[in-house]
Amino acid sequence: RRVGAWKVSFIPVVPRGRAAEQQEFVLSEAEVGRVRSEVDALAQEFHGLVTVRCIDIRKNDYWIIENDGDLWVERASEATDVRICDIHEIVSLAAV
């Protein structure tokens, strides 16, 4: 908070692409549960000072703008992700 942080988000790695090839990035359900518990404890400890949350696409879909500007709904597996549009479509919609 001293450096201006209002929100901290912890994002457990979802083993996709190259991450899936690295065993150290693959978390068990128990490990992800421990991460969520620790984040919940931090959220309670810093309640009212800093918003602390866990963003876990294993449980919820998230809208992501990738580095190339494409907008995706990302889900628990790449096979179920949905590409919504590209950066040009986003910019044209914003201009309306």
Sequence and secondary structure as in RCSB ss.txt:
>XXXX:A:sequence
RRVGAWKVSFIPVVPRGRAAEQQEFVLSEAEVGRVRSEVDALAQEFHGLVTVRCIDIRKNDYWIIENDGDLWVER
ASEATDVRICDIHEIVSLAAV
>XXXX:A:secstr
 TT   EEEE      HHHHT GGG   HHHHHHHHHHHHHHHHHTTTT EEEE  TTTS EEEE TTS EEEE 
SSGGG EEEE HHHHHHHHH 
